[in-house]
């Protein structure tokens, strides 16, 4: 919610004068929500299937994909069964195949780290070198930002999470707080060059060079970075709802 609010405030500040001076129209907002009703149901389908206990994470993902397929093909008719579906399926298969290759290598590397006892050695080194919890959090953010620059989100979860969990326990950081810091930093990875996935997807979707997309998204990256710092150094933003 914090990141959403910061993003919305930035959008208001950067809005064109005509849009900035416009007054909120509840009826227009209602019509827009009604027009987007099928898209708004996507998280309901995904999370509803998952948290109701009716579907595992894999099954919830498959159910969501099927829902999107039905809406795009039979409701909006943006995809033709014979013309577009085979092409989209092939492109999706290539993307999924790339992710599976990355995850396979990441899992192998994670097993090596465990076998070599790298997490335990990292805990010993960091606790002997860094005495302050707040200094550790600053170093953790810098480390995760570098990870986001060089590594995709999926492999980062597999490789880096086992490394930072024992470090967080050593500095008595609440596990939920540590997890939110980790995920918030990885969210920046979606917009962080040179491996930010959203940068390449936006470049493909809007037919713009990646360098132009990077320049356009840099201010938003700074806004999200501010949100990450607030999440890091104000733990109650993360842990208050769990008390």
PyMOL commands that set and color helices and strands:
alter all, ss='L'
color gray80, all
select helices_A, chain A and resi 2-13+17-20+26-35+37-51+57-75+85-115+118-129+133-150+153-170+175-189+197-206+210-233+236-242
alter helices_A, ss='H'
color red, helices_A
deselect
rebuild
show_as cartoon
